[in-house]
Amino acid sequence: MQVHTHLIQKTKYQKENFKVWGNCEMCKNAIEKAVKAVNGVKTARWNIANGKMRVTFNPEKTNLNYIHKAITNLGYDTELYKASDESYNELHYCCKYERK
């Protein structure tokens, strides 16, 4: 079987950075795990010190809204969306960041 490499479309990944509120290593693990679980996400790194999320994803499979919603569903606010009070209140006490 011959593979015609010129027919294989190379996936064009989109890279984005945005702010996510949180505090600690537990937050980091939860946030990154939730983002990586979104279909189409290739990489997710959240920086505890500055709250910046770096994500690489396939825009044909997902978008920033889905990614932000995955985070806010956990209880963490992002620069686009605010988590519900119910989900924020479910966070571990050390993960409760100061909300605007």
Salt bridges, closest charged atoms under 4 A:
GLU32 OE2 - LYS28 NZ 2.73
ASP77 OD1 - ARG99 NH2 2.86
ASP85 OD1 - ARG99 NH1 3.03
